[in-house]
Amino acid sequence: MSTPPLPPPGCPAHGLGPYGVQRLYGADAERDPMALYEKLRAEHGTVAPVLVHGDLPAWLVLGHSENLEAARNPSRFARDPRFWRAAQEGTVVPEEHALGPLVTWWPVINFNDGPVFERLRGAVLESLQRFDRRGIRRYVMRFANQLIDDFVLNGRADLVTEFSSQLPMLVMTQLIGAPEEHGPRLVRAVPDMLEGSESALESDQYVTGMLHQLVEIKKAERGHDLTSWLLDHPAELTDIEVLAHVRVVLVAAYATTANLIANTLRMVLTDPRFRANLSGGRMTLPDALEQVLWDQPPINTVLGRWATADTVLGGQEIKRGDMVLLSLAAGNVDPEIRPDLSQPVHGNRSHLAFSAGTHECPGQDIGRAIADTGIEMLLARLPDIELTVEDSELRRRGTLMSQQLVELPVAFTPKRPGAAAPVADSAPGPMPSSVSATAAQTAPPARPRRPWLARLLRRR
Ligand code: HEM
């Protein structure tokens, strides 16, 4: 794409920028990204020209197979932002751009390809694969119980602030081997540094300082954790590489998993398709998670890839150095692969939520395990849980990359803290009598347990 020197003014009313190209940022674009993707698909097909912050041109990949083509061909579409022509020509200084952290090169896995990448990726992937699902479930159960205990007596909660946004980081603190007391602070600091708030710099310094300490602690004494396994990996990462990759993992794991938990809870509580399927006895919680990964992937657009040479994708002529955005959310609803979106996707994992190719998410099993176990725990302890507002009233906020629920207010029968429901490694059974008895002594008459919820928990 060539950008003329004096672009005509855009049309703010329609989210259009110079030459009528669609802006992918700003209130208009962020209000309803799915509708915007469909408009772009209708106008341009599977790959559409768009503008990112600063009205810089990019391509948005909307087709399922085109997303796979771009993600699976790093020699044509690099992950390395140093290919960005706008930066090479000096039109933009990546560090100073609104998308700075996403377009500024760093010597870490998510900004590299080729041998440098393969060495780092091997270390991260193999270290993450050393966690066993049972161990992760134990951490999740412990922290999910702690969080539920904090609000269970109230009979009401906001599941976004009090549950989904806290659980992943508390679990990740354990997985990286950080001292327990850092958990609550990390829950605040990681999102804070990503959101660019006034205290972002301070939070960034705290996270970096904590990780420095962590690497030193683990160098002195290894543990059963990611930091230790990265230090011991045959790829011989330097201390700085270990620190940088523990940080990459924390950042990559946090908002994605929080988003998946919130969206799945919302769907389980509101979507008639789930109730219909559940009452038919066919839908399990893992099925529900998978449906959300199709319909509301936690990252809706990956920024980005950069064309390494002139090429064609989806019939569009892409020039060397163009920015290419992978719209995973649009690819997941591509009519070519899902002509009828109301059809459930039972057992079909060919969605793009974890992307594909060499950079496909290496933490997906961990993310799934945190979401699955956390939600199972919550539903088992609060079986009569209900949303207190209409689904249509739930607010979301979003960026080019993702949309998050702002709140998920619920009500349930109050219970005494500590009355944990059993969530075994095998299928959960009925509440043990001691637990039920404790709850019965303290709680007002229970709201009726939902049959579909009971079935959801039984059928695992
Ligand atoms: C369940 C929610 C999650 C979703 C939907 C998700 C999705 C993604 C996506 C779309 C990417 C970008 C891939 C690309 O550039 O094409 C990614 C990268 C990554 N994710 Fe996840 N992720 C999740 C959870 C996690 C967790 C729990 C971890 C760590 C324990 C993790 C670690 C990473 C890392 C390290 C990368 C960079 C990989 C690379 O560039 O090679 N993610 N993830």
Residues whose N, C-alpha, C, O or C-beta is under 5 A from the ligand:
A	BS01	HEM	I109 N110 V248 V249 A252 A253 T256 T257 L260 P298 I299 V302 A353 F354 S355 A356 T358 H359 E360 C361 P362 G363 Q364 I366 G367 R368
